[in-house]
């Protein structure tokens, strides 16, 4: 499993409505759960998750094509967390 896939699975655990788009059968039980996406708790969890995968990718020596794209996205998102 690619690192970006693991990120999606971890992100669905934090924000279940994402699975409405992806359609993983594993998370269908979490349907109808809508967290407050403006809450500081959710924002901190998202930030911590992004930092976790950013650190993993920065330490990884041989990055795949998907890893490079994922790293670019995390860097772009990190700019908005700082603001």
N, CA, C and O atoms as a Maestro MAE file, in Angstrom:
{
 s_m_m2io_version
 :::
 2.0.0
}

f_m_ct {
 s_m_title
 :::
 protein
 m_atom[332] {
  # First column is atom index #
  i_m_mmod_type
  r_m_x_coord
  r_m_y_coord
  r_m_z_coord
  i_m_residue_number
  s_m_chain_name
  s_m_pdb_residue_name
  s_m_pdb_atom_name
  i_m_atomic_number
  :::
  1 25 0.853 -1.172 0.000 1 A "UNK " " N  " 7
  2 3 0.000 0.000 0.000 1 A "UNK " " CA " 6
  3 2 0.902 1.238 0.000 1 A "UNK " " C  " 6
  4 15 1.859 1.329 0.769 1 A "UNK " " O  " 8
  5 25 0.582 2.161 -0.856 2 A "UNK " " N  " 7
  6 3 1.323 3.413 -0.926 2 A "UNK " " CA " 6
  7 2 1.075 4.256 0.328 2 A "UNK " " C  " 6
  8 15 0.067 4.094 1.016 2 A "UNK " " O  " 8
  9 25 1.993 5.133 0.598 3 A "UNK " " N  " 7
  10 3 1.892 5.996 1.767 3 A "UNK " " CA " 6
  11 2 0.679 6.919 1.675 3 A "UNK " " C  " 6
  12 15 0.042 7.212 2.686 3 A "UNK " " O  " 8
  13 25 0.362 7.373 0.475 4 A "UNK " " N  " 7
  14 3 -0.802 8.251 0.308 4 A "UNK " " CA " 6
  15 2 -2.107 7.495 0.606 4 A "UNK " " C  " 6
  16 15 -3.073 8.092 1.082 4 A "UNK " " O  " 8
  17 25 -2.134 6.190 0.329 5 A "UNK " " N  " 7
  18 3 -3.311 5.381 0.666 5 A "UNK " " CA " 6
  19 2 -3.474 5.263 2.180 5 A "UNK " " C  " 6
  20 15 -4.584 5.355 2.705 5 A "UNK " " O  " 8
  21 25 -2.354 5.060 2.873 6 A "UNK " " N  " 7
  22 3 -2.395 4.992 4.334 6 A "UNK " " CA " 6
  23 2 -2.898 6.316 4.913 6 A "UNK " " C  " 6
  24 15 -3.653 6.339 5.885 6 A "UNK " " O  " 8
  25 25 -2.466 7.406 4.302 7 A "UNK " " N  " 7
  26 3 -2.913 8.729 4.743 7 A "UNK " " CA " 6
  27 2 -4.430 8.858 4.595 7 A "UNK " " C  " 6
  28 15 -5.104 9.366 5.491 7 A "UNK " " O  " 8
  29 25 -4.954 8.406 3.482 8 A "UNK " " N  " 7
  30 3 -6.404 8.485 3.266 8 A "UNK " " CA " 6
  31 2 -7.165 7.670 4.300 8 A "UNK " " C  " 6
  32 15 -8.195 8.118 4.805 8 A "UNK " " O  " 8
  33 25 -6.673 6.487 4.620 9 A "UNK " " N  " 7
  34 3 -7.333 5.658 5.631 9 A "UNK " " CA " 6
  35 2 -7.290 6.343 7.003 9 A "UNK " " C  " 6
  36 15 -8.281 6.333 7.735 9 A "UNK " " O  " 8
  37 25 -6.148 6.935 7.346 10 A "UNK " " N  " 7
  38 3 -6.042 7.655 8.627 10 A "UNK " " CA " 6
  39 2 -6.920 8.902 8.637 10 A "UNK " " C  " 6
  40 15 -7.502 9.252 9.663 10 A "UNK " " O  " 8
  41 25 -7.011 9.566 7.492 11 A "UNK " " N  " 7
  42 3 -7.816 10.778 7.413 11 A "UNK " " CA " 6
  43 2 -9.312 10.460 7.527 11 A "UNK " " C  " 6
  44 15 -10.069 11.231 8.117 11 A "UNK " " O  " 8
  45 25 -9.730 9.341 6.972 12 A "UNK " " N  " 7
  46 3 -11.135 8.931 7.083 12 A "UNK " " CA " 6
  47 2 -11.498 8.663 8.540 12 A "UNK " " C  " 6
  48 15 -12.626 8.924 8.958 12 A "UNK " " O  " 8
  49 25 -10.548 8.143 9.311 13 A "UNK " " N  " 7
  50 3 -10.802 7.907 10.733 13 A "UNK " " CA " 6
  51 2 -11.058 9.220 11.470 13 A "UNK " " C  " 6
  52 15 -11.810 9.250 12.445 13 A "UNK " " O  " 8
  53 25 -10.442 10.292 11.013 14 A "UNK " " N  " 7
  54 3 -10.648 11.613 11.614 14 A "UNK " " CA " 6
  55 2 -11.896 12.284 11.045 14 A "UNK " " C  " 6
  56 15 -12.681 12.876 11.784 14 A "UNK " " O  " 8
  57 25 -12.072 12.188 9.742 15 A "UNK " " N  " 7
  58 3 -13.163 12.873 9.045 15 A "UNK " " CA " 6
  59 2 -13.912 11.874 8.143 15 A "UNK " " C  " 6
  60 15 -13.629 11.791 6.947 15 A "UNK " " O  " 8
  61 25 -14.865 11.117 8.711 16 A "UNK " " N  " 7
  62 3 -15.566 10.053 7.972 16 A "UNK " " CA " 6
  63 2 -16.291 10.480 6.693 16 A "UNK " " C  " 6
  64 15 -16.394 9.649 5.791 16 A "UNK " " O  " 8
  65 25 -16.800 11.705 6.540 17 A "UNK " " N  " 7
  66 3 -17.483 12.040 5.283 17 A "UNK " " CA " 6
  67 2 -16.602 11.943 4.039 17 A "UNK " " C  " 6
  68 15 -17.122 11.908 2.923 17 A "UNK " " O  " 8
  69 25 -15.289 11.900 4.205 18 A "UNK " " N  " 7
  70 3 -14.403 11.725 3.059 18 A "UNK " " CA " 6
  71 2 -14.668 10.393 2.362 18 A "UNK " " C  " 6
  72 15 -14.467 10.267 1.154 18 A "UNK " " O  " 8
  73 25 -15.115 9.415 3.119 19 A "UNK " " N  " 7
  74 3 -15.396 8.109 2.533 19 A "UNK " " CA " 6
  75 2 -16.613 8.131 1.613 19 A "UNK " " C  " 6
  76 15 -16.782 7.211 0.813 19 A "UNK " " O  " 8
  77 25 -17.447 9.128 1.698 20 A "UNK " " N  " 7
  78 3 -18.576 9.233 0.762 20 A "UNK " " CA " 6
  79 2 -18.055 9.364 -0.666 20 A "UNK " " C  " 6
  80 15 -18.686 8.892 -1.612 20 A "UNK " " O  " 8
  81 25 -16.914 10.000 -0.814 21 A "UNK " " N  " 7
  82 3 -16.298 10.150 -2.126 21 A "UNK " " CA " 6
  83 2 -15.501 8.912 -2.510 21 A "UNK " " C  " 6
  84 15 -15.571 8.454 -3.651 21 A "UNK " " O  " 8
  85 25 -14.740 8.368 -1.558 22 A "UNK " " N  " 7
  86 3 -13.844 7.256 -1.863 22 A "UNK " " CA " 6
  87 2 -14.554 5.906 -1.903 22 A "UNK " " C  " 6
  88 15 -14.213 5.053 -2.722 22 A "UNK " " O  " 8
  89 25 -15.527 5.707 -1.036 23 A "UNK " " N  " 7
  90 3 -16.343 4.497 -1.056 23 A "UNK " " CA " 6
  91 2 -15.676 3.234 -0.541 23 A "UNK " " C  " 6
  92 15 -15.970 2.149 -1.041 23 A "UNK " " O  " 8
  93 25 -14.794 3.336 0.435 24 A "UNK " " N  " 7
  94 3 -14.208 2.137 1.044 24 A "UNK " " CA " 6
  95 2 -15.283 1.427 1.872 24 A "UNK " " C  " 6
  96 15 -15.937 2.045 2.712 24 A "UNK " " O  " 8
  97 25 -15.457 0.138 1.629 25 A "UNK " " N  " 7
  98 3 -16.474 -0.623 2.359 25 A "UNK " " CA " 6
  99 2 -16.142 -0.742 3.835 25 A "UNK " " C  " 6
  100 15 -17.037 -0.884 4.669 25 A "UNK " " O  " 8
  101 25 -14.868 -0.686 4.159 26 A "UNK " " N  " 7
  102 3 -14.407 -0.816 5.539 26 A "UNK " " CA " 6
  103 2 -14.993 0.277 6.443 26 A "UNK " " C  " 6
  104 15 -15.191 0.052 7.637 26 A "UNK " " O  " 8
  105 25 -15.267 1.450 5.881 27 A "UNK " " N  " 7
  106 3 -15.707 2.583 6.682 27 A "UNK " " CA " 6
  107 2 -17.184 2.941 6.484 27 A "UNK " " C  " 6
  108 15 -17.613 4.019 6.895 27 A "UNK " " O  " 8
  109 25 -17.956 2.063 5.868 28 A "UNK " " N  " 7
  110 3 -19.368 2.355 5.640 28 A "UNK " " CA " 6
  111 2 -20.163 2.491 6.936 28 A "UNK " " C  " 6
  112 15 -21.196 3.160 6.960 28 A "UNK " " O  " 8
  113 25 -19.691 1.860 8.012 29 A "UNK " " N  " 7
  114 3 -20.373 1.968 9.304 29 A "UNK " " CA " 6
  115 2 -20.290 3.385 9.866 29 A "UNK " " C  " 6
  116 15 -21.119 3.777 10.688 29 A "UNK " " O  " 8
  117 25 -19.303 4.145 9.432 30 A "UNK " " N  " 7
  118 3 -19.133 5.511 9.935 30 A "UNK " " CA " 6
  119 2 -19.901 6.541 9.098 30 A "UNK " " C  " 6
  120 15 -19.728 7.746 9.276 30 A "UNK " " O  " 8
  121 25 -20.732 6.066 8.204 31 A "UNK " " N  " 7
  122 3 -21.527 6.978 7.373 31 A "UNK " " CA " 6
  123 2 -22.385 7.877 8.258 31 A "UNK " " C  " 6
  124 15 -22.542 7.452 9.403 31 A "UNK " " O  " 8
  125 25 -22.901 8.900 7.990 32 A "UNK " " N  " 7
  126 3 -23.777 9.759 8.785 32 A "UNK " " CA " 6
  127 2 -23.093 10.370 10.012 32 A "UNK " " C  " 6
  128 15 -23.783 10.939 10.857 32 A "UNK " " O  " 8
  129 25 -21.796 10.278 10.142 33 A "UNK " " N  " 7
  130 3 -21.078 10.962 11.221 33 A "UNK " " CA " 6
  131 2 -20.401 12.177 10.610 33 A "UNK " " C  " 6
  132 15 -19.527 12.055 9.752 33 A "UNK " " O  " 8
  133 25 -20.815 13.344 11.063 34 A "UNK " " N  " 7
  134 3 -20.266 14.572 10.512 34 A "UNK " " CA " 6
  135 2 -19.620 15.382 11.628 34 A "UNK " " C  " 6
  136 15 -20.321 16.024 12.410 34 A "UNK " " O  " 8
  137 25 -18.293 15.358 11.711 35 A "UNK " " N  " 7
  138 3 -17.631 16.163 12.734 35 A "UNK " " CA " 6
  139 2 -17.662 17.641 12.353 35 A "UNK " " C  " 6
  140 15 -17.806 17.996 11.183 35 A "UNK " " O  " 8
  141 25 -17.525 18.472 13.344 36 A "UNK " " N  " 7
  142 3 -17.480 19.911 13.112 36 A "UNK " " CA " 6
  143 2 -16.116 20.255 12.526 36 A "UNK " " C  " 6
  144 15 -15.116 20.263 13.243 36 A "UNK " " O  " 8
  145 25 -16.071 20.540 11.227 37 A "UNK " " N  " 7
  146 3 -14.784 20.776 10.589 37 A "UNK " " CA " 6
  147 2 -14.211 22.154 10.889 37 A "UNK " " C  " 6
  148 15 -13.146 22.503 10.378 37 A "UNK " " O  " 8
  149 25 -14.900 22.944 11.709 38 A "UNK " " N  " 7
  150 3 -14.352 24.232 12.168 38 A "UNK " " CA " 6
  151 2 -13.802 24.146 13.590 38 A "UNK " " C  " 6
  152 15 -13.245 25.120 14.096 38 A "UNK " " O  " 8
  153 25 -13.953 22.994 14.237 39 A "UNK " " N  " 7
  154 3 -13.513 22.876 15.620 39 A "UNK " " CA " 6
  155 2 -11.991 22.815 15.698 39 A "UNK " " C  " 6
  156 15 -11.328 22.287 14.806 39 A "UNK " " O  " 8
  157 25 -11.462 23.359 16.767 40 A "UNK " " N  " 7
  158 3 -10.019 23.367 16.963 40 A "UNK " " CA " 6
  159 2 -9.480 21.943 17.131 40 A "UNK " " C  " 6
  160 15 -8.346 21.657 16.745 40 A "UNK " " O  " 8
  161 25 -10.280 21.066 17.698 41 A "UNK " " N  " 7
  162 3 -9.851 19.677 17.894 41 A "UNK " " CA " 6
  163 2 -9.597 19.006 16.549 41 A "UNK " " C  " 6
  164 15 -8.564 18.362 16.362 41 A "UNK " " O  " 8
  165 25 -10.523 19.152 15.619 42 A "UNK " " N  " 7
  166 3 -10.363 18.546 14.301 42 A "UNK " " CA " 6
  167 2 -9.206 19.190 13.544 42 A "UNK " " C  " 6
  168 15 -8.441 18.495 12.875 42 A "UNK " " O  " 8
  169 25 -9.074 20.486 13.642 43 A "UNK " " N  " 7
  170 3 -7.977 21.182 12.964 43 A "UNK " " CA " 6
  171 2 -6.632 20.698 13.484 43 A "UNK " " C  " 6
  172 15 -5.696 20.518 12.705 43 A "UNK " " O  " 8
  173 25 -6.525 20.485 14.795 44 A "UNK " " N  " 7
  174 3 -5.275 19.984 15.376 44 A "UNK " " CA " 6
  175 2 -4.994 18.553 14.930 44 A "UNK " " C  " 6
  176 15 -3.850 18.199 14.645 44 A "UNK " " O  " 8
  177 25 -6.039 17.736 14.869 45 A "UNK " " N  " 7
  178 3 -5.853 16.354 14.423 45 A "UNK " " CA " 6
  179 2 -5.384 16.316 12.966 45 A "UNK " " C  " 6
  180 15 -4.489 15.545 12.619 45 A "UNK " " O  " 8
  181 25 -5.988 17.146 12.120 46 A "UNK " " N  " 7
  182 3 -5.585 17.201 10.712 46 A "UNK " " CA " 6
  183 2 -4.146 17.676 10.585 46 A "UNK " " C  " 6
  184 15 -3.373 17.140 9.791 46 A "UNK " " O  " 8
  185 25 -3.797 18.673 11.364 47 A "UNK " " N  " 7
  186 3 -2.444 19.208 11.328 47 A "UNK " " CA " 6
  187 2 -1.426 18.165 11.791 47 A "UNK " " C  " 6
  188 15 -0.367 18.010 11.185 47 A "UNK " " O  " 8
  189 25 -1.753 17.462 12.857 48 A "UNK " " N  " 7
  190 3 -0.860 16.436 13.385 48 A "UNK " " CA " 6
  191 2 -0.683 15.303 12.374 48 A "UNK " " C  " 6
  192 15 0.422 14.787 12.203 48 A "UNK " " O  " 8
  193 25 -1.770 14.917 11.704 49 A "UNK " " N  " 7
  194 3 -1.702 13.866 10.701 49 A "UNK " " CA " 6
  195 2 -0.823 14.298 9.524 49 A "UNK " " C  " 6
  196 15 -0.002 13.517 9.043 49 A "UNK " " O  " 8
  197 25 -0.990 15.521 9.069 50 A "UNK " " N  " 7
  198 3 -0.164 16.032 7.967 50 A "UNK " " CA " 6
  199 2 1.303 16.092 8.366 50 A "UNK " " C  " 6
  200 15 2.177 15.738 7.574 50 A "UNK " " O  " 8
  201 25 1.577 16.532 9.576 51 A "UNK " " N  " 7
  202 3 2.964 16.593 10.049 51 A "UNK " " CA " 6
  203 2 3.576 15.197 10.120 51 A "UNK " " C  " 6
  204 15 4.740 15.005 9.770 51 A "UNK " " O  " 8
  205 25 2.795 14.233 10.568 52 A "UNK " " N  " 7
  206 3 3.279 12.848 10.676 52 A "UNK " " CA " 6
  207 2 3.739 12.331 9.315 52 A "UNK " " C  " 6
  208 15 4.842 11.799 9.188 52 A "UNK " " O  " 8
  209 25 2.900 12.487 8.307 53 A "UNK " " N  " 7
  210 3 3.241 11.971 6.985 53 A "UNK " " CA " 6
  211 2 4.293 12.828 6.293 53 A "UNK " " C  " 6
  212 15 5.069 12.314 5.487 53 A "UNK " " O  " 8
  213 25 4.332 14.105 6.587 54 A "UNK " " N  " 7
  214 3 5.384 14.966 6.050 54 A "UNK " " CA " 6
  215 2 6.744 14.509 6.576 54 A "UNK " " C  " 6
  216 15 7.704 14.410 5.811 54 A "UNK " " O  " 8
  217 25 6.829 14.233 7.866 55 A "UNK " " N  " 7
  218 3 8.076 13.757 8.465 55 A "UNK " " CA " 6
  219 2 8.497 12.412 7.878 55 A "UNK " " C  " 6
  220 15 9.674 12.193 7.594 55 A "UNK " " O  " 8
  221 25 7.539 11.523 7.701 56 A "UNK " " N  " 7
  222 3 7.846 10.216 7.118 56 A "UNK " " CA " 6
  223 2 8.415 10.378 5.712 56 A "UNK " " C  " 6
  224 15 9.404 9.738 5.356 56 A "UNK " " O  " 8
  225 25 7.785 11.234 4.922 57 A "UNK " " N  " 7
  226 3 8.242 11.427 3.545 57 A "UNK " " CA " 6
  227 2 9.598 12.127 3.479 57 A "UNK " " C  " 6
  228 15 10.406 11.826 2.600 57 A "UNK " " O  " 8
  229 25 9.849 13.040 4.383 58 A "UNK " " N  " 7
  230 3 11.142 13.730 4.375 58 A "UNK " " CA " 6
  231 2 12.278 12.770 4.736 58 A "UNK " " C  " 6
  232 15 13.397 12.930 4.250 58 A "UNK " " O  " 8
  233 25 12.002 11.784 5.576 59 A "UNK " " N  " 7
  234 3 13.025 10.817 5.979 59 A "UNK " " CA " 6
  235 2 13.209 9.700 4.948 59 A "UNK " " C  " 6
  236 15 14.239 9.027 4.935 59 A "UNK " " O  " 8
  237 25 12.231 9.512 4.106 60 A "UNK " " N  " 7
  238 3 12.279 8.427 3.124 60 A "UNK " " CA " 6
  239 2 13.304 8.759 2.043 60 A "UNK " " C  " 6
  240 15 13.282 9.846 1.465 60 A "UNK " " O  " 8
  241 25 14.191 7.823 1.778 61 A "UNK " " N  " 7
  242 3 15.273 8.055 0.810 61 A "UNK " " CA " 6
  243 2 14.793 7.915 -0.634 61 A "UNK " " C  " 6
  244 15 14.937 8.841 -1.433 61 A "UNK " " O  " 8
  245 25 14.228 6.763 -0.964 62 A "UNK " " N  " 7
  246 3 13.794 6.504 -2.333 62 A "UNK " " CA " 6
  247 2 12.298 6.743 -2.446 62 A "UNK " " C  " 6
  248 15 11.483 5.884 -2.108 62 A "UNK " " O  " 8
  249 25 11.958 7.927 -2.927 63 A "UNK " " N  " 7
  250 3 10.547 8.293 -3.047 63 A "UNK " " CA " 6
  251 2 10.009 7.870 -4.409 63 A "UNK " " C  " 6
  252 15 10.672 8.025 -5.435 63 A "UNK " " O  " 8
  253 25 8.810 7.340 -4.396 64 A "UNK " " N  " 7
  254 3 8.152 6.991 -5.652 64 A "UNK " " CA " 6
  255 2 7.543 8.256 -6.260 64 A "UNK " " C  " 6
  256 15 7.565 9.326 -5.652 64 A "UNK " " O  " 8
  257 25 7.008 8.114 -7.449 65 A "UNK " " N  " 7
  258 3 6.340 9.226 -8.114 65 A "UNK " " CA " 6
  259 2 5.177 9.740 -7.261 65 A "UNK " " C  " 6
  260 15 4.965 10.947 -7.142 65 A "UNK " " O  " 8
  261 25 4.436 8.809 -6.677 66 A "UNK " " N  " 7
  262 3 3.290 9.174 -5.845 66 A "UNK " " CA " 6
  263 2 3.735 9.851 -4.556 66 A "UNK " " C  " 6
  264 15 3.064 10.757 -4.061 66 A "UNK " " O  " 8
  265 25 4.865 9.412 -4.013 67 A "UNK " " N  " 7
  266 3 5.398 10.043 -2.807 67 A "UNK " " CA " 6
  267 2 5.761 11.504 -3.064 67 A "UNK " " C  " 6
  268 15 5.517 12.367 -2.221 67 A "UNK " " O  " 8
  269 25 6.342 11.773 -4.226 68 A "UNK " " N  " 7
  270 3 6.711 13.148 -4.564 68 A "UNK " " CA " 6
  271 2 5.484 14.043 -4.717 68 A "UNK " " C  " 6
  272 15 5.493 15.193 -4.279 68 A "UNK " " O  " 8
  273 25 4.449 13.525 -5.326 69 A "UNK " " N  " 7
  274 3 3.214 14.300 -5.466 69 A "UNK " " CA " 6
  275 2 2.582 14.540 -4.101 69 A "UNK " " C  " 6
  276 15 2.126 15.644 -3.801 69 A "UNK " " O  " 8
  277 25 2.559 13.498 -3.280 70 A "UNK " " N  " 7
  278 3 1.996 13.600 -1.935 70 A "UNK " " CA " 6
  279 2 2.787 14.599 -1.092 70 A "UNK " " C  " 6
  280 15 2.198 15.382 -0.347 70 A "UNK " " O  " 8
  281 25 4.108 14.578 -1.203 71 A "UNK " " N  " 7
  282 3 4.954 15.521 -0.474 71 A "UNK " " CA " 6
  283 2 4.672 16.953 -0.914 71 A "UNK " " C  " 6
  284 15 4.611 17.858 -0.082 71 A "UNK " " O  " 8
  285 25 4.500 17.160 -2.208 72 A "UNK " " N  " 7
  286 3 4.169 18.495 -2.716 72 A "UNK " " CA " 6
  287 2 2.851 18.981 -2.119 72 A "UNK " " C  " 6
  288 15 2.745 20.135 -1.704 72 A "UNK " " O  " 8
  289 25 1.854 18.109 -2.075 73 A "UNK " " N  " 7
  290 3 0.554 18.476 -1.502 73 A "UNK " " CA " 6
  291 2 0.664 18.809 -0.019 73 A "UNK " " C  " 6
  292 15 0.041 19.759 0.454 73 A "UNK " " O  " 8
  293 25 1.451 18.032 0.709 74 A "UNK " " N  " 7
  294 3 1.618 18.301 2.142 74 A "UNK " " CA " 6
  295 2 2.339 19.624 2.378 74 A "UNK " " C  " 6
  296 15 2.008 20.357 3.310 74 A "UNK " " O  " 8
  297 25 3.313 19.925 1.546 75 A "UNK " " N  " 7
  298 3 4.009 21.219 1.668 75 A "UNK " " CA " 6
  299 2 3.037 22.362 1.385 75 A "UNK " " C  " 6
  300 15 3.050 23.377 2.082 75 A "UNK " " O  " 8
  301 25 2.204 22.201 0.378 76 A "UNK " " N  " 7
  302 3 1.224 23.222 0.024 76 A "UNK " " CA " 6
  303 2 0.215 23.423 1.155 76 A "UNK " " C  " 6
  304 15 -0.116 24.557 1.500 76 A "UNK " " O  " 8
  305 25 -0.270 22.324 1.729 77 A "UNK " " N  " 7
  306 3 -1.211 22.416 2.849 77 A "UNK " " CA " 6
  307 2 -0.560 23.012 4.078 77 A "UNK " " C  " 6
  308 15 -1.214 23.721 4.843 77 A "UNK " " O  " 8
  309 25 0.714 22.736 4.280 78 A "UNK " " N  " 7
  310 3 1.426 23.246 5.442 78 A "UNK " " CA " 6
  311 2 1.481 24.765 5.432 78 A "UNK " " C  " 6
  312 15 1.485 25.383 6.496 78 A "UNK " " O  " 8
  313 25 1.522 25.369 4.281 79 A "UNK " " N  " 7
  314 3 1.529 26.832 4.177 79 A "UNK " " CA " 6
  315 2 0.252 27.397 4.791 79 A "UNK " " C  " 6
  316 15 0.292 28.431 5.459 79 A "UNK " " O  " 8
  317 25 -0.868 26.737 4.574 80 A "UNK " " N  " 7
  318 3 -2.142 27.235 5.096 80 A "UNK " " CA " 6
  319 2 -2.313 26.998 6.580 80 A "UNK " " C  " 6
  320 15 -3.039 27.742 7.239 80 A "UNK " " O  " 8
  321 25 -1.657 25.970 7.133 81 A "UNK " " N  " 7
  322 3 -1.726 25.753 8.563 81 A "UNK " " CA " 6
  323 2 -0.950 26.831 9.322 81 A "UNK " " C  " 6
  324 15 -1.290 27.163 10.457 81 A "UNK " " O  " 8
  325 25 0.081 27.368 8.699 82 A "UNK " " N  " 7
  326 3 0.888 28.399 9.343 82 A "UNK " " CA " 6
  327 2 0.126 29.721 9.395 82 A "UNK " " C  " 6
  328 15 0.219 30.462 10.374 82 A "UNK " " O  " 8
  329 25 -0.618 30.008 8.345 83 A "UNK " " N  " 7
  330 3 -1.338 31.283 8.252 83 A "UNK " " CA " 6
  331 2 -2.428 31.388 9.260 83 A "UNK " " C  " 6
  332 15 -3.127 32.400 9.311 83 A "UNK " " O  " 8
  :::
 }
 m_bond[331] {
  # First column is bond index #
  i_m_from
  i_m_to
  i_m_order
  :::
  1 1 2 1
  2 2 3 1
  3 3 4 2
  4 3 5 1
  5 5 6 1
  6 6 7 1
  7 7 8 2
  8 7 9 1
  9 9 10 1
  10 10 11 1
  11 11 12 2
  12 11 13 1
  13 13 14 1
  14 14 15 1
  15 15 16 2
  16 15 17 1
  17 17 18 1
  18 18 19 1
  19 19 20 2
  20 19 21 1
  21 21 22 1
  22 22 23 1
  23 23 24 2
  24 23 25 1
  25 25 26 1
  26 26 27 1
  27 27 28 2
  28 27 29 1
  29 29 30 1
  30 30 31 1
  31 31 32 2
  32 31 33 1
  33 33 34 1
  34 34 35 1
  35 35 36 2
  36 35 37 1
  37 37 38 1
  38 38 39 1
  39 39 40 2
  40 39 41 1
  41 41 42 1
  42 42 43 1
  43 43 44 2
  44 43 45 1
  45 45 46 1
  46 46 47 1
  47 47 48 2
  48 47 49 1
  49 49 50 1
  50 50 51 1
  51 51 52 2
  52 51 53 1
  53 53 54 1
  54 54 55 1
  55 55 56 2
  56 55 57 1
  57 57 58 1
  58 58 59 1
  59 59 60 2
  60 59 61 1
  61 61 62 1
  62 62 63 1
  63 63 64 2
  64 63 65 1
  65 65 66 1
  66 66 67 1
  67 67 68 2
  68 67 69 1
  69 69 70 1
  70 70 71 1
  71 71 72 2
  72 71 73 1
  73 73 74 1
  74 74 75 1
  75 75 76 2
  76 75 77 1
  77 77 78 1
  78 78 79 1
  79 79 80 2
  80 79 81 1
  81 81 82 1
  82 82 83 1
  83 83 84 2
  84 83 85 1
  85 85 86 1
  86 86 87 1
  87 87 88 2
  88 87 89 1
  89 89 90 1
  90 90 91 1
  91 91 92 2
  92 91 93 1
  93 93 94 1
  94 94 95 1
  95 95 96 2
  96 95 97 1
  97 97 98 1
  98 98 99 1
  99 99 100 2
  100 99 101 1
  101 101 102 1
  102 102 103 1
  103 103 104 2
  104 103 105 1
  105 105 106 1
  106 106 107 1
  107 107 108 2
  108 107 109 1
  109 109 110 1
  110 110 111 1
  111 111 112 2
  112 111 113 1
  113 113 114 1
  114 114 115 1
  115 115 116 2
  116 115 117 1
  117 117 118 1
  118 118 119 1
  119 119 120 2
  120 119 121 1
  121 121 122 1
  122 122 123 1
  123 123 124 2
  124 123 125 1
  125 125 126 1
  126 126 127 1
  127 127 128 2
  128 127 129 1
  129 129 130 1
  130 130 131 1
  131 131 132 2
  132 131 133 1
  133 133 134 1
  134 134 135 1
  135 135 136 2
  136 135 137 1
  137 137 138 1
  138 138 139 1
  139 139 140 2
  140 139 141 1
  141 141 142 1
  142 142 143 1
  143 143 144 2
  144 143 145 1
  145 145 146 1
  146 146 147 1
  147 147 148 2
  148 147 149 1
  149 149 150 1
  150 150 151 1
  151 151 152 2
  152 151 153 1
  153 153 154 1
  154 154 155 1
  155 155 156 2
  156 155 157 1
  157 157 158 1
  158 158 159 1
  159 159 160 2
  160 159 161 1
  161 161 162 1
  162 162 163 1
  163 163 164 2
  164 163 165 1
  165 165 166 1
  166 166 167 1
  167 167 168 2
  168 167 169 1
  169 169 170 1
  170 170 171 1
  171 171 172 2
  172 171 173 1
  173 173 174 1
  174 174 175 1
  175 175 176 2
  176 175 177 1
  177 177 178 1
  178 178 179 1
  179 179 180 2
  180 179 181 1
  181 181 182 1
  182 182 183 1
  183 183 184 2
  184 183 185 1
  185 185 186 1
  186 186 187 1
  187 187 188 2
  188 187 189 1
  189 189 190 1
  190 190 191 1
  191 191 192 2
  192 191 193 1
  193 193 194 1
  194 194 195 1
  195 195 196 2
  196 195 197 1
  197 197 198 1
  198 198 199 1
  199 199 200 2
  200 199 201 1
  201 201 202 1
  202 202 203 1
  203 203 204 2
  204 203 205 1
  205 205 206 1
  206 206 207 1
  207 207 208 2
  208 207 209 1
  209 209 210 1
  210 210 211 1
  211 211 212 2
  212 211 213 1
  213 213 214 1
  214 214 215 1
  215 215 216 2
  216 215 217 1
  217 217 218 1
  218 218 219 1
  219 219 220 2
  220 219 221 1
  221 221 222 1
  222 222 223 1
  223 223 224 2
  224 223 225 1
  225 225 226 1
  226 226 227 1
  227 227 228 2
  228 227 229 1
  229 229 230 1
  230 230 231 1
  231 231 232 2
  232 231 233 1
  233 233 234 1
  234 234 235 1
  235 235 236 2
  236 235 237 1
  237 237 238 1
  238 238 239 1
  239 239 240 2
  240 239 241 1
  241 241 242 1
  242 242 243 1
  243 243 244 2
  244 243 245 1
  245 245 246 1
  246 246 247 1
  247 247 248 2
  248 247 249 1
  249 249 250 1
  250 250 251 1
  251 251 252 2
  252 251 253 1
  253 253 254 1
  254 254 255 1
  255 255 256 2
  256 255 257 1
  257 257 258 1
  258 258 259 1
  259 259 260 2
  260 259 261 1
  261 261 262 1
  262 262 263 1
  263 263 264 2
  264 263 265 1
  265 265 266 1
  266 266 267 1
  267 267 268 2
  268 267 269 1
  269 269 270 1
  270 270 271 1
  271 271 272 2
  272 271 273 1
  273 273 274 1
  274 274 275 1
  275 275 276 2
  276 275 277 1
  277 277 278 1
  278 278 279 1
  279 279 280 2
  280 279 281 1
  281 281 282 1
  282 282 283 1
  283 283 284 2
  284 283 285 1
  285 285 286 1
  286 286 287 1
  287 287 288 2
  288 287 289 1
  289 289 290 1
  290 290 291 1
  291 291 292 2
  292 291 293 1
  293 293 294 1
  294 294 295 1
  295 295 296 2
  296 295 297 1
  297 297 298 1
  298 298 299 1
  299 299 300 2
  300 299 301 1
  301 301 302 1
  302 302 303 1
  303 303 304 2
  304 303 305 1
  305 305 306 1
  306 306 307 1
  307 307 308 2
  308 307 309 1
  309 309 310 1
  310 310 311 1
  311 311 312 2
  312 311 313 1
  313 313 314 1
  314 314 315 1
  315 315 316 2
  316 315 317 1
  317 317 318 1
  318 318 319 1
  319 319 320 2
  320 319 321 1
  321 321 322 1
  322 322 323 1
  323 323 324 2
  324 323 325 1
  325 325 326 1
  326 326 327 1
  327 327 328 2
  328 327 329 1
  329 329 330 1
  330 330 331 1
  331 331 332 2
  :::
 }
}
